[in-house]
Amino acid sequence: MKELNISEIDMVSGAGLTEFLAGLNKAISNVNTALTDTTTALEASTSIGQTIGLSHKKFGLSIASGHMTGLYNALSSLNTAA
């Protein structure tokens, strides 16, 4: 088995990261759009059941957006450092 040298490792360590970040950015945009739509629907909600369901959905989307944004920022800093 061939041993990899440092330059070979550096060349492949960030392989695909740019494409992954582009996909993650699109996913964040989709989640944020869903969050905005859910917030609008929640404001117009008239029944308690619908309000509860939309509140749970909004909570989940908020957490997902925050985690995805944090991951994007962390990986972006690695991508620019490379």
Backbone as a chain_set.jsonl record, in Angstrom:
{"seq": "MKELNISEIDMVSGAGLTEFLAGLNKAISNVNTALTDTTTALEASTSIGQTIGLSHKKFGLSIASGHMTGLYNALSSLNTAA", "coords": {"N": [[0.844, -1.179, 0.0], [0.557, 2.163, -0.858], [2.069, 4.909, 0.736], [0.703, 8.005, 1.688], [1.811, 11.28, 1.025], [2.243, 14.481, 2.675], [1.436, 16.618, 0.952], [-0.267, 15.32, -0.839], [-2.326, 14.549, 0.846], [-3.265, 17.065, 1.634], [-4.291, 17.931, -0.8], [-6.597, 16.383, -1.225], [-8.108, 16.651, 1.065], [-10.05, 18.642, 1.264], [-11.806, 17.958, -0.669], [-14.751, 18.208, -2.472], [-15.958, 19.851, -0.62], [-16.752, 22.459, -1.268], [-18.915, 22.007, -2.985], [-20.59, 20.668, -1.227], [-21.076, 22.707, 0.63], [-22.494, 24.478, -0.986], [-24.837, 23.009, -1.452], [-25.727, 22.765, 1.182], [-26.192, 25.431, 1.791], [-28.348, 25.937, 0.099], [-30.217, 24.215, 1.254], [-30.489, 25.428, 3.771], [-31.673, 27.804, 2.975], [-34.119, 26.805, 2.03], [-35.21, 25.76, 4.406], [-35.409, 28.11, 5.907], [-37.277, 29.492, 4.367], [-39.502, 27.819, 4.698], [-39.802, 28.204, 7.423], [-40.502, 30.92, 7.546], [-42.943, 30.807, 6.133], [-44.37, 29.139, 7.86], [-44.464, 30.718, 10.15], [-46.049, 32.822, 9.229], [-48.434, 31.418, 8.736], [-48.97, 30.61, 11.314], [-49.539, 33.01, 12.577], [-51.952, 33.562, 11.388], [-53.527, 31.568, 12.273], [-56.444, 30.004, 13.588], [-57.537, 27.972, 15.128], [-56.993, 26.035, 18.12], [-55.725, 23.567, 17.918], [-54.436, 23.706, 15.424], [-52.75, 25.85, 15.932], [-51.081, 24.781, 17.924], [-49.848, 22.689, 16.485], [-48.529, 24.122, 14.425], [-46.867, 25.68, 15.993], [-45.119, 23.777, 17.077], [-43.939, 22.915, 14.711], [-42.695, 25.286, 13.894], [-40.869, 25.612, 15.993], [-39.21, 23.338, 15.624], [-38.192, 23.856, 13.026], [-36.806, 26.209, 13.547], [-34.751, 25.317, 15.237], [-33.473, 23.534, 13.482], [-32.629, 25.312, 11.473], [-30.823, 26.922, 12.903], [-28.842, 25.028, 13.679], [-27.97, 24.126, 11.162], [-27.008, 26.49, 10.049], [-24.932, 27.062, 11.819], [-23.249, 24.846, 11.296], [-22.694, 25.357, 8.596], [-21.268, 27.788, 8.814], [-19.028, 26.947, 10.299], [-17.863, 25.053, 8.566], [-17.418, 26.668, 6.369], [-15.405, 28.351, 7.298], [-13.338, 26.544, 7.444], [-13.07, 25.949, 4.765], [-12.219, 28.369, 3.635], [-9.828, 28.637, 4.903], [-8.298, 26.693, 3.82]], "CA": [[0.0, 0.0, 0.0], [1.346, 3.388, -0.984], [1.868, 5.904, 1.781], [0.407, 9.343, 1.17], [2.619, 12.35, 1.618], [1.464, 15.612, 3.188], [0.807, 17.396, -0.123], [-1.382, 14.542, -1.371], [-3.415, 14.643, 1.827], [-3.812, 18.419, 1.531], [-5.035, 18.074, -2.052], [-7.897, 15.721, -1.185], [-8.808, 16.84, 2.332], [-11.205, 19.509, 1.082], [-12.512, 17.538, -1.883], [-16.203, 18.216, -2.397], [-16.472, 20.738, 0.417], [-17.432, 23.599, -1.901], [-20.209, 21.531, -3.461], [-21.397, 20.395, -0.037], [-21.502, 23.997, 1.18], [-23.535, 25.023, -1.866], [-26.055, 22.267, -1.152], [-26.151, 23.126, 2.534], [-26.733, 26.793, 1.707], [-29.676, 25.821, -0.501], [-31.083, 23.607, 2.265], [-30.772, 26.469, 4.773], [-32.639, 28.715, 2.355], [-35.414, 26.122, 2.012], [-35.696, 25.696, 5.789], [-35.8, 29.463, 6.307], [-38.527, 29.794, 3.661], [-40.544, 27.076, 5.41], [-39.97, 28.866, 8.716], [-41.263, 32.144, 7.285], [-44.313, 30.406, 5.794], [-44.993, 28.615, 9.068], [-44.731, 31.863, 11.025], [-47.205, 33.515, 8.654], [-49.601, 30.579, 8.979], [-49.222, 30.629, 12.76], [-50.178, 34.294, 12.894], [-53.322, 33.532, 10.879], [-54.183, 30.385, 12.833], [-57.638, 30.296, 14.379], [-57.883, 26.878, 16.044], [-55.943, 25.706, 19.086], [-54.972, 22.424, 17.384], [-53.575, 24.206, 14.361], [-51.74, 26.692, 16.578], [-50.116, 23.893, 18.576], [-49.079, 22.012, 15.437], [-47.648, 25.087, 13.778], [-45.852, 26.09, 16.972], [-44.125, 22.7, 17.112], [-43.221, 22.965, 13.439], [-41.83, 26.471, 13.931], [-39.789, 25.304, 16.928], [-38.299, 22.41, 14.956], [-37.515, 24.549, 11.926], [-35.859, 27.167, 14.135], [-33.587, 24.552, 15.681], [-32.786, 23.04, 12.281], [-31.967, 26.448, 10.832], [-29.674, 27.303, 13.726], [-27.793, 24.007, 13.571], [-27.441, 24.119, 9.801], [-26.235, 27.719, 9.88], [-23.685, 26.863, 12.565], [-22.424, 23.913, 10.529], [-22.239, 26.068, 7.401], [-20.233, 28.754, 9.21], [-17.821, 26.205, 10.698], [-17.231, 24.473, 7.383], [-16.942, 27.767, 5.523], [-14.122, 28.823, 7.808], [-12.339, 25.547, 7.032], [-12.912, 26.044, 3.317], [-11.439, 29.551, 3.308], [-8.487, 28.452, 5.462], [-7.574, 25.732, 2.982]], "C": [[0.888, 1.24, 0.0], [1.035, 4.336, 0.173], [1.626, 7.259, 1.135], [1.333, 10.357, 1.822], [1.704, 13.522, 1.988], [0.769, 16.38, 2.069], [-0.363, 16.643, -0.748], [-2.579, 14.598, -0.431], [-4.067, 16.013, 1.753], [-4.674, 18.58, 0.286], [-6.427, 17.464, -1.956], [-8.697, 16.014, 0.079], [-10.044, 17.72, 2.195], [-12.037, 19.142, -0.125], [-14.02, 17.502, -1.65], [-16.789, 19.178, -1.384], [-17.246, 21.914, -0.188], [-18.821, 23.194, -2.381], [-21.144, 21.245, -2.285], [-21.925, 21.69, 0.56], [-22.594, 24.627, 0.328], [-24.868, 24.326, -1.605], [-26.616, 22.611, 0.218], [-26.769, 24.517, 2.547], [-28.142, 26.772, 1.118], [-30.657, 25.221, 0.502], [-31.452, 24.61, 3.353], [-31.812, 27.442, 4.233], [-34.037, 28.098, 2.348], [-36.029, 26.059, 3.419], [-36.164, 27.077, 6.24], [-37.085, 29.911, 5.612], [-39.693, 29.095, 4.349], [-40.832, 27.709, 6.766], [-40.789, 30.147, 8.571], [-42.726, 31.824, 6.979], [-45.063, 29.901, 7.019], [-45.346, 29.737, 10.04], [-45.95, 32.636, 10.543], [-48.487, 32.735, 8.92], [-49.971, 30.581, 10.463], [-49.93, 31.911, 13.173], [-51.633, 34.314, 12.459], [-54.138, 32.383, 11.46], [-55.356, 30.773, 13.714], [-57.986, 29.194, 15.374], [-56.703, 26.531, 16.945], [-55.093, 24.542, 18.57], [-53.994, 22.846, 16.313], [-52.444, 25.047, 14.951], [-50.667, 25.834, 17.24], [-49.229, 23.208, 17.536], [-48.086, 22.937, 14.755], [-46.551, 25.578, 14.716], [-44.743, 25.047, 17.064], [-43.275, 22.708, 15.844], [-42.241, 24.133, 13.421], [-40.633, 26.234, 14.85], [-38.749, 24.396, 16.275], [-37.52, 23.063, 13.826], [-36.493, 25.559, 12.445], [-34.589, 26.464, 14.593], [-32.779, 24.066, 14.482], [-32.012, 24.16, 11.599], [-30.715, 26.863, 11.595], [-28.529, 26.317, 13.618], [-27.148, 24.01, 12.193], [-26.582, 25.353, 9.544], [-24.902, 27.619, 10.614], [-22.724, 25.936, 11.834], [-21.856, 24.587, 9.288], [-21.098, 27.034, 7.736], [-18.93, 28.061, 9.576], [-17.1, 25.648, 9.478], [-16.726, 25.544, 6.427], [-15.589, 28.283, 5.982], [-13.014, 27.84, 7.465], [-12.032, 25.669, 5.546], [-12.054, 27.242, 2.935], [-10.008, 29.439, 3.846], [-7.65, 27.541, 4.587], [-6.955, 26.377, 1.767]], "O": [[1.845, 1.339, 0.768], [-0.125, 4.533, 0.535], [2.274, 7.611, 0.149], [1.6, 10.294, 3.022], [0.524, 13.529, 1.64], [-0.391, 16.761, 2.227], [-1.35, 17.262, -1.146], [-3.721, 14.685, -0.882], [-5.293, 16.117, 1.804], [-5.68, 19.289, 0.316], [-7.36, 17.992, -2.561], [-9.871, 15.651, 0.15], [-11.0, 17.549, 2.952], [-12.882, 19.924, -0.562], [-14.497, 16.835, -0.732], [-18.01, 19.308, -1.3], [-18.286, 22.31, 0.339], [-19.786, 23.937, -2.208], [-22.337, 21.543, -2.341], [-23.09, 21.766, 0.952], [-23.518, 25.243, 0.859], [-25.91, 24.978, -1.545], [-27.829, 22.734, 0.392], [-27.759, 24.752, 3.239], [-29.023, 27.497, 1.579], [-31.801, 25.666, 0.592], [-32.595, 24.641, 3.808], [-32.722, 27.853, 4.953], [-35.023, 28.78, 2.626], [-37.228, 26.28, 3.589], [-37.206, 27.198, 6.884], [-37.891, 30.629, 6.202], [-40.746, 29.697, 4.561], [-41.982, 27.745, 7.205], [-41.67, 30.42, 9.386], [-43.634, 32.477, 7.493], [-46.245, 30.194, 7.198], [-46.4, 29.709, 10.675], [-46.785, 33.055, 11.344], [-49.508, 33.317, 9.287], [-51.15, 30.557, 10.816], [-50.82, 31.89, 14.024], [-52.46, 34.99, 13.071], [-55.324, 32.252, 11.157], [-55.287, 31.733, 14.483], [-58.665, 29.456, 16.366], [-55.547, 26.716, 16.563], [-53.877, 24.53, 18.763], [-52.849, 22.394, 16.296], [-51.302, 24.953, 14.502], [-49.477, 26.129, 17.128], [-48.008, 23.155, 17.689], [-46.933, 22.568, 14.536], [-45.434, 25.858, 14.28], [-43.563, 25.393, 17.121], [-42.057, 22.532, 15.894], [-41.098, 23.989, 12.987], [-39.51, 26.614, 14.519], [-37.549, 24.656, 16.364], [-36.316, 22.842, 13.688], [-35.434, 25.739, 11.844], [-33.483, 26.954, 14.366], [-31.553, 24.172, 14.467], [-30.865, 23.97, 11.193], [-29.672, 27.125, 10.996], [-27.373, 26.716, 13.48], [-25.928, 23.908, 12.07], [-25.542, 25.263, 8.891], [-23.868, 28.041, 10.096], [-21.526, 26.208, 11.76], [-20.681, 24.415, 8.962], [-20.091, 27.088, 7.029], [-17.851, 28.526, 9.211], [-15.879, 25.756, 9.365], [-15.717, 25.348, 5.75], [-14.73, 28.613, 5.165], [-11.878, 28.245, 7.221], [-10.888, 25.514, 5.12], [-11.246, 27.151, 2.011], [-9.089, 30.065, 3.316], [-6.421, 27.612, 4.612], [-6.313, 25.696, 0.967]]}, "num_chains": 1, "name": "protein.A"}
